[in-house]
Amino acid sequence: MKVFLGSDHAGFKLKGVIKDYLRELKYEPVDEGAFKLKPDDDYPDFVEIVAQMVAANPESRGIVFGGSGQGEAMCANRFKHIRAVVYYGSSDEIIRLSRAHNNANVLSIGARFVDEDTAKRVVKAWLEEPFSGDDRHIRRLAKLDYNLKDELTF
């Protein structure tokens, strides 16, 4: 599976660690930037590309990295067919539910709040957790992209 990655300066280092880890897990990471550390870069420039790539490739996933992960998730969620969840060190149950109930396809990690080992554990769990496919969850997800109900696939 392709996993599109993007980060600003705050998530740059962690993105590199996770990119290598994804290769170890036999995923296909696709780095959409930033490609070098620039303290004044803007996360929407990189998150937008990841969101567009995931929306265009429904079998893929995206992981974006920023300081808190909040702005990155807000940016990603502006795109149709994107369901981004934020992780910044809370319970791992949020990761399981984001996939099982919400079919999240973008994970936004707050790099200032998550160490490398935690990020690896969470990424692995998020990529491995399947969507339940329960009717109630499909119905709810259809309401997120209300004008695209006939186009949704899970």
PyMOL commands that set and color helices and strands:
alter all, ss='L'
color gray80, all
select helices_A, chain A and resi 9-24+44-56+70-76+93-100+116-128+135-144+146-151
alter helices_A, ss='H'
color red, helices_A
select strands_A, chain A and resi 2-7+28-31+61-66+84-87+106-110
alter strands_A, ss='S'
color yellow, strands_A
deselect
rebuild
show_as cartoon
